Amino acid sequence: MNPIIELLRRHRSIRKFKPDPLTPEQIEAILRAAQSASTSSNVQAYSVVNVTDPALRKKLRAVAADQAYVEQCPLFLVWCADMYRLRLACEKEGVRMVHDTMENFIVATVDTALAAQNAAVAAESMGLGVVYIGSIRNDAREAARLLNLPELVYPVFGMCIGYPDHEPMPRPRLPLRAILHENGYNPSALPDAIDEYDATMRQYYAERTKGRRDTTWSKEMADKFRQPLRDYMRAFLEEQGFRFER
Amino acid sequence: MNPIIELLRRHRSIRKFKPDPLTPEQIEAILRAAQSASTSSNVQAYSVVNVTDPALRKKLRAVAADQAYVEQCPLFLVWCADMYRLRLACEKEGVRMVHDTMENFIVATVDTALAAQNAAVAAESMGLGVVYIGSIRNDAREAARLLNLPELVYPVFGMCIGYPDHEPMPRPRLPLRAILHENGYNPSALPDAIDEYDATMRQYYAERTKGRRDTTWSKEMADKFRQPLRDYMRAFLEEQGFRFER
């Protein structure tokens, strides 16, 4: 263990922020740390929209399940997978970019996530707290319209950043043996590990809610995945010019 | 700037490793740091295969463009997006998981990348070097077969970890203004920023190769994207049970 690993292990999502703004230097440090993350063949297939306009924040809050912190946090970034800039680079060389592959979509989505996670770590290293806003995908079409995203760009998630104004309990994770395999995936290890985690999470929810919430991880996941989620996403991505033919 | 941001900014991919093995404690610290990353609604939709078997390493090296470091690095992890474990959790609750959405695929892919990036940072904090192995997707079907991946699991990338045995120059990134927008995406800012980066990269390649390589970022990208990449990926993912109907 070292201070950096301790920082990573202490991560918890922050959903209440002090009003103190970040300095321009802090914002630049966060974004340059993001840029230092690995990127597939240096494609750097992501862009970031820093939303400073209060009216725009309010509209994005409405997209993102009306979460107040989207409007109120000092820094709100929208992380976008971006093949548009790559198309410009190809056109500069007189080349028509081929972009109808699932592979390109994976590359852009992964590049975005790697950069964002570096940003999150950089922010936390300065004593800031962060939360990912996946709910921007509740209506990614509207978010893309509000942010003027061109073809071949889609909003993967938002991110609120600021000084924490609460101290939530870190949420326990699956036992390591539930996610780690040696030399080959071993499905038979999973049921026991899931049972153990369900017991852990039942206790966690009970403590956090002073006994009002009696549930487990499996129950939460069953509730979440019993219906299709954000089932307009394929259509929206095709509207943005992404193709998944092969 | 602080030591953590300095660490992030110093990142460069390492492709030559000393033979010194990692301790079990180091490996556990890396994986627990990965687990501490944010995850969408706590779904934790990823798994990691630690490949310790030399014969299996050799086969994965053949998949991954014959990169010697896949075989030779002290620790080789394959990071997999995983909805299979979530299906088990649903089944435990008697629920049939709906998993035919692009949304679920995005969630699993993003979760995997966030966890992996935390692992990369944790490794680098211990003086280790890492490189992502996207070329595992050169034949993801064969990688999945070799690693016995069940339905609803796919290998997103590999990762080599170990003590660096070379010191490559960090690769310059796009100017910040090429990736950062305020309140809305501004395409008109891009051409100048790309030109600037092309000049930077021409100089970088010339220095790195002592003048033997005369190219730019745009040329590299045009060469890469003039043909479809890994165009079996959609078919492979469907074989693994992923669906993208909506």
Interface residues (C-beta under 8 A of the other chain):
Chain A: M1 N2 P3 I4 I5 L7 L8 R9 R10 H11 S13 E28 A29 L31 R32 A33 Q35 S36 A37 S38 S40 S41 N42 V43 Q44 Y46 S47 V48 V49 N50 V51 T52 D53 L56 C80 D82 Y84 R85 L86 L88 A89 C90 K92 E93 G94 V95 R96 M97 V98 H99 D100 T101 M102 E103 N104 I106 V107 T109 V110 T112 A113 L114 A116 Q117 N118 A120 V121 A122 S125 M126 V130 V131 Y132 G134 R137 L146 L147 N148 L149 P150 V153 V156 F157 P170 R171 R173 L174 L176 A178 I179 L180 H181 E182 N183 G184 Y185 N186 P187 L190 P191 I194 D198 W217 S218 K219 E220 M221 A222 D223 K224 F225 R226 Q227 P228 L229 R230 D231 Y232 M233 R234 A235 L237 F244 E245 R246
Chain B: M1 N2 P3 I4 I5 L7 L8 R9 R10 H11 S13 E28 A29 L31 R32 A33 Q35 S36 A37 S38 S40 S41 N42 V43 Q44 Y46 S47 V48 V49 N50 V51 T52 D53 L56 C80 D82 Y84 R85 L86 L88 A89 C90 K92 E93 G94 V95 R96 M97 V98 H99 D100 T101 M102 E103 N104 I106 V107 T109 V110 T112 A113 L114 A116 Q117 N118 A120 V121 A122 S125 M126 V130 V131 Y132 G134 R137 L146 L147 N148 L149 P150 V153 V156 F157 P170 R171 R173 L174 L176 A178 I179 L180 H181 E182 N183 G184 Y185 N186 P187 L190 P191 I194 D198 W217 S218 K219 E220 M221 A222 D223 K224 F225 R226 Q227 P228 L229 R230 D231 Y232 M233 R234 A235 L237 F244 E245 R246
